[in-house]
Amino acid sequence: MARLLLDTTVLIDALRGRPAAARVAGLRRTGTEPWACAISVEEIWRGLRPGEELQARRLFNGLRLAPLGVVEGVRAGAWRRSFALRGVTLHQADCLVAAAAAGIGAALATANVDDFPMPEIDVRHWPIGA
């Protein structure tokens, strides 16, 4: 079964019943296992609107959680350092999300493709919006 790590942009869209919701719901039927990481859990929880907590818990209960450990931290730090030497600033959270995807051998679904320029990552553009 293929693995797909869902970035925060996709998860917010799914949580709020926007276009990504149907795509996320149909992933397993297409042979794709949906994943998230703790960075996205934190980002979602930080931005919850009143009354969304139960729905957010249900969303995360349907996903596998990619580990973030030393290997992923080293990979994320190496990317940030490498890109910084070329004058490109990458955000810590994005690098950790990408490292989590790499760690489980998953593609990464996001609306913010430009935030993930790492050549090792198979980034899938999932447009979001109402």
Backbone as CSV, one residue per row, in Angstrom:
resi,resn,N_x,N_y,N_z,CA_x,CA_y,CA_z,C_x,C_y,C_z
1,MET,0.841,-1.177,0.000,0.000,0.000,0.000,0.892,1.248,0.000
2,ALA,0.598,2.185,-0.881,1.345,3.443,-0.950,1.035,4.295,0.280
3,ARG,1.979,5.128,0.644,1.807,6.013,1.803,1.792,7.458,1.343
4,LEU,0.919,8.255,1.957,0.825,9.676,1.649,0.731,10.449,2.948
5,LEU,1.730,11.286,3.215,1.699,12.135,4.401,0.969,13.419,4.036
6,LEU,-0.036,13.767,4.819,-0.867,14.937,4.557,-0.333,16.124,5.348
7,ASP,0.025,17.171,4.649,0.521,18.389,5.275,-0.646,19.127,5.937
8,THR,-0.323,20.059,6.780,-1.321,20.823,7.517,-2.332,21.499,6.601
9,THR,-1.894,22.017,5.461,-2.829,22.697,4.553,-3.937,21.761,4.109
10,VAL,-3.582,20.530,3.803,-4.549,19.528,3.360,-5.451,19.121,4.524
11,LEU,-4.863,18.954,5.697,-5.641,18.548,6.861,-6.657,19.607,7.269
12,ILE,-6.280,20.871,7.203,-7.231,21.949,7.514,-8.389,21.917,6.527
13,ASP,-8.066,21.747,5.267,-9.102,21.681,4.232,-10.050,20.514,4.513
14,ALA,-9.490,19.367,4.856,-10.310,18.186,5.149,-11.160,18.410,6.400
15,LEU,-10.562,18.976,7.428,-11.261,19.239,8.686,-12.486,20.124,8.471
16,ARG,-12.353,21.064,7.589,-13.418,22.048,7.377,-14.363,21.669,6.240
17,GLY,-14.253,20.426,5.754,-15.189,19.928,4.756,-15.015,20.511,3.373
18,ARG,-13.846,21.016,3.092,-13.552,21.597,1.780,-13.088,20.501,0.824
19,PRO,-12.598,20.855,-0.361,-12.288,19.842,-1.389,-11.428,18.662,-0.946
20,ALA,-10.461,18.883,-0.075,-9.583,17.781,0.332,-10.320,16.719,1.134
21,ALA,-11.446,17.055,1.739,-12.165,16.099,2.594,-12.521,14.834,1.824
22,ALA,-13.081,14.980,0.647,-13.459,13.812,-0.151,-12.233,13.028,-0.609
23,ARG,-11.164,13.734,-0.960,-9.940,13.051,-1.398,-9.335,12.245,-0.262
24,VAL,-9.287,12.839,0.942,-8.734,12.132,2.100,-9.602,10.918,2.416
25,ALA,-10.915,11.093,2.397,-11.826,9.995,2.706,-11.671,8.833,1.716
26,GLY,-11.308,9.117,0.487,-11.186,8.076,-0.531,-9.808,7.470,-0.686
27,LEU,-8.840,7.901,0.088,-7.465,7.417,-0.093,-7.339,5.905,0.050
28,ARG,-7.880,5.341,1.080,-7.729,3.895,1.315,-8.356,3.076,0.188
29,ARG,-9.446,3.585,-0.391,-10.075,2.865,-1.511,-9.158,2.821,-2.729
30,THR,-8.235,3.767,-2.827,-7.306,3.788,-3.954,-5.979,3.109,-3.616
31,GLY,-5.921,2.459,-2.447,-4.704,1.753,-2.060,-3.641,2.660,-1.461
32,THR,-4.051,3.797,-0.929,-3.111,4.739,-0.326,-3.417,4.898,1.154
33,GLU,-2.382,4.753,1.955,-2.517,4.866,3.403,-2.220,6.315,3.829
34,PRO,-3.183,7.005,4.477,-2.968,8.395,4.880,-2.206,8.510,6.204
35,TRP,-1.254,9.423,6.216,-0.407,9.660,7.384,-0.390,11.145,7.719
36,ALA,0.020,11.454,8.943,0.275,12.827,9.391,1.481,12.766,10.315
37,CYS,1.929,13.908,10.779,3.004,13.925,11.779,2.638,14.896,12.891
38,ALA,3.380,14.821,13.991,3.084,15.628,15.173,3.130,17.124,14.889
39,ILE,3.936,17.549,13.930,3.989,18.972,13.576,2.613,19.424,13.110
40,SER,1.991,18.645,12.248,0.660,19.009,11.742,-0.396,18.916,12.837
41,VAL,-0.268,17.940,13.730,-1.209,17.857,14.846,-1.162,19.151,15.649
42,GLU,0.053,19.609,15.966,0.205,20.849,16.744,-0.350,22.041,15.981
43,GLU,-0.042,22.136,14.698,-0.505,23.279,13.904,-2.030,23.302,13.808
44,ILE,-2.634,22.136,13.645,-4.101,22.048,13.591,-4.685,22.469,14.938
45,TRP,-4.156,21.904,16.023,-4.711,22.187,17.347,-4.592,23.666,17.695
46,ARG,-3.497,24.271,17.310,-3.287,25.697,17.576,-4.346,26.549,16.899
47,GLY,-4.821,26.129,15.720,-5.751,26.942,14.957,-7.200,26.496,14.994
48,LEU,-7.539,25.557,15.901,-8.920,25.083,15.947,-9.902,26.208,16.259
49,ARG,-11.013,26.158,15.560,-12.121,27.075,15.842,-12.996,26.445,16.919
50,PRO,-13.791,27.257,17.596,-14.694,26.686,18.605,-15.568,25.589,17.982
51,GLY,-15.654,24.455,18.679,-16.483,23.357,18.222,-15.813,22.387,17.260
52,GLU,-14.547,22.599,16.915,-13.865,21.719,15.954,-13.052,20.598,16.590
53,GLU,-12.921,20.603,17.902,-12.028,19.644,18.540,-12.436,18.193,18.288
54,LEU,-13.703,17.858,18.435,-14.147,16.482,18.215,-13.901,16.049,16.771
55,GLN,-14.199,16.918,15.837,-13.978,16.606,14.422,-12.482,16.416,14.135
56,ALA,-11.641,17.231,14.773,-10.191,17.093,14.590,-9.703,15.755,15.160
57,ARG,-10.216,15.377,16.307,-9.840,14.076,16.898,-10.232,12.934,15.957
58,ARG,-11.417,13.019,15.378,-11.867,11.983,14.441,-10.961,11.933,13.217
59,LEU,-10.591,13.093,12.712,-9.701,13.146,11.552,-8.384,12.442,11.867
60,PHE,-7.758,12.784,12.982,-6.468,12.189,13.325,-6.585,10.714,13.694
61,ASN,-7.726,10.292,14.226,-7.921,8.872,14.532,-7.906,8.021,13.266
62,GLY,-8.201,8.610,12.118,-8.205,7.881,10.861,-6.872,7.890,10.129
63,LEU,-5.860,8.485,10.750,-4.545,8.602,10.119,-3.490,7.869,10.935
64,ARG,-2.451,7.424,10.273,-1.268,6.904,10.969,-0.373,8.087,11.282
65,LEU,0.402,7.969,12.336,1.293,9.056,12.746,2.743,8.681,12.447
66,ALA,3.391,9.485,11.604,4.795,9.255,11.246,5.690,9.688,12.402
67,PRO,6.677,8.881,12.736,7.561,9.239,13.843,8.506,10.388,13.489
68,LEU,8.841,11.137,14.512,9.867,12.173,14.412,10.906,11.861,15.477
69,GLY,12.057,11.422,15.035,13.123,11.079,15.963,14.437,11.707,15.519
70,VAL,15.513,11.142,15.995,16.842,11.675,15.690,17.118,11.673,14.189
71,VAL,16.795,10.590,13.513,17.065,10.500,12.073,16.343,11.616,11.317
72,GLU,15.078,11.831,11.655,14.309,12.881,10.983,14.833,14.269,11.348
73,GLY,15.245,14.450,12.600,15.823,15.726,13.012,17.115,16.049,12.277
74,VAL,17.954,15.035,12.110,19.209,15.208,11.372,18.916,15.555,9.915
75,ARG,17.984,14.828,9.308,17.634,15.076,7.906,17.087,16.508,7.737
76,ALA,16.190,16.919,8.616,15.605,18.264,8.528,16.681,19.337,8.710
77,GLY,17.546,19.142,9.678,18.621,20.107,9.905,19.594,20.183,8.747
78,ALA,19.892,19.045,8.145,20.802,19.022,6.991,20.185,19.770,5.813
79,TRP,18.886,19.600,5.584,18.221,20.345,4.512,18.268,21.841,4.778
80,ARG,17.941,22.243,5.993,17.944,23.676,6.303,19.332,24.288,6.112
81,ARG,20.361,23.576,6.563,21.734,24.062,6.421,22.129,24.120,4.950
82,SER,21.842,23.064,4.207,22.204,22.998,2.790,21.540,24.121,1.983
83,PHE,20.247,24.315,2.191,19.543,25.362,1.450,19.987,26.751,1.908
84,ALA,20.288,26.926,3.188,20.750,28.224,3.691,22.069,28.621,3.036
85,LEU,22.934,27.652,2.786,24.207,27.938,2.115,23.987,28.472,0.704
86,ARG,22.811,28.188,0.124,22.452,28.694,-1.208,21.561,29.926,-1.139
87,GLY,21.377,30.445,0.079,20.572,31.649,0.246,19.076,31.403,0.319
88,VAL,18.674,30.159,0.552,17.251,29.809,0.628,16.910,29.451,2.070
89,THR,15.922,30.147,2.625,15.499,29.881,3.989,14.316,28.924,3.984
90,LEU,14.482,27.805,4.647,13.389,26.842,4.820,12.936,26.890,6.266
91,HIS,11.651,26.677,6.479,11.105,26.708,7.835,11.299,25.371,8.530
92,GLN,11.572,25.452,9.806,11.818,24.255,10.599,10.657,23.268,10.494
93,ALA,9.430,23.744,10.667,8.268,22.848,10.636,8.156,22.135,9.289
94,ASP,8.364,22.856,8.196,8.271,22.238,6.870,9.339,21.159,6.693
95,CYS,10.534,21.438,7.156,11.615,20.449,7.032,11.326,19.207,7.869
96,LEU,10.744,19.386,9.040,10.396,18.233,9.867,9.258,17.420,9.245
97,VAL,8.282,18.089,8.658,7.199,17.383,7.967,7.771,16.575,6.804
98,ALA,8.644,17.197,6.022,9.262,16.502,4.894,10.116,15.328,5.374
99,ALA,10.829,15.520,6.463,11.658,14.439,7.008,10.788,13.285,7.506
100,ALA,9.633,13.600,8.069,8.707,12.549,8.509,8.226,11.750,7.302
101,ALA,7.895,12.450,6.208,7.467,11.755,4.986,8.586,10.857,4.466
102,ALA,9.799,11.387,4.410,10.935,10.598,3.929,11.165,9.384,4.824
103,GLY,11.010,9.569,6.119,11.258,8.497,7.068,10.342,7.299,6.912
104,ILE,9.134,7.531,6.405,8.199,6.413,6.218,8.049,6.034,4.745
105,GLY,8.843,6.680,3.896,8.775,6.378,2.469,7.483,6.838,1.827
106,ALA,6.989,7.992,2.258,5.709,8.505,1.766,5.886,9.692,0.846
107,ALA,4.933,9.870,-0.047,4.809,11.121,-0.789,4.190,12.130,0.176
108,LEU,4.249,13.395,-0.189,3.742,14.467,0.669,2.688,15.267,-0.088
109,ALA,1.472,15.333,0.462,0.388,16.118,-0.135,0.316,17.467,0.563
110,THR,0.371,18.548,-0.220,0.346,19.897,0.331,-0.191,20.879,-0.694
111,ALA,-0.701,21.989,-0.201,-1.078,23.090,-1.091,0.112,24.011,-1.321
112,ASN,1.123,23.884,-0.470,2.292,24.775,-0.517,3.512,24.042,-1.067
113,VAL,3.464,23.694,-2.319,4.532,22.922,-2.957,5.886,23.620,-2.834
114,ASP,5.916,24.925,-2.957,7.181,25.665,-2.919,7.883,25.575,-1.565
115,ASP,7.162,25.195,-0.511,7.775,25.065,0.812,8.598,23.790,0.949
116,PHE,8.530,22.915,-0.071,9.189,21.608,0.008,10.057,21.364,-1.230
117,PRO,11.172,22.099,-1.350,12.015,21.956,-2.543,13.021,20.799,-2.477
118,MET,12.938,19.984,-1.449,13.885,18.899,-1.282,13.713,17.879,-2.408
119,PRO,14.778,17.598,-3.165,14.630,16.685,-4.304,14.267,15.257,-3.903
120,GLU,14.521,14.881,-2.666,14.227,13.519,-2.215,12.740,13.287,-1.956
121,ILE,11.964,14.347,-1.904,10.553,14.243,-1.521,9.656,14.291,-2.761
122,ASP,8.752,13.333,-2.846,7.737,13.306,-3.901,6.574,14.170,-3.416
123,VAL,6.538,15.414,-3.852,5.534,16.372,-3.396,4.357,16.365,-4.364
124,ARG,3.160,16.212,-3.804,1.928,16.201,-4.598,1.138,17.466,-4.295
125,HIS,0.776,18.187,-5.329,0.012,19.422,-5.125,-1.468,19.095,-4.945
126,TRP,-1.987,19.437,-3.793,-3.407,19.302,-3.493,-3.967,20.714,-3.295
127,PRO,-4.583,21.300,-4.307,-5.163,22.635,-4.142,-6.210,22.633,-3.040
128,ILE,-6.313,23.749,-2.362,-7.291,23.872,-1.273,-8.209,25.045,-1.544
129,GLY,-9.245,25.150,-0.761,-10.135,26.289,-0.845,-11.588,25.901,-0.716
130,ALA,-12.381,26.911,-0.550,-13.824,26.684,-0.335,-14.515,26.237,-1.600
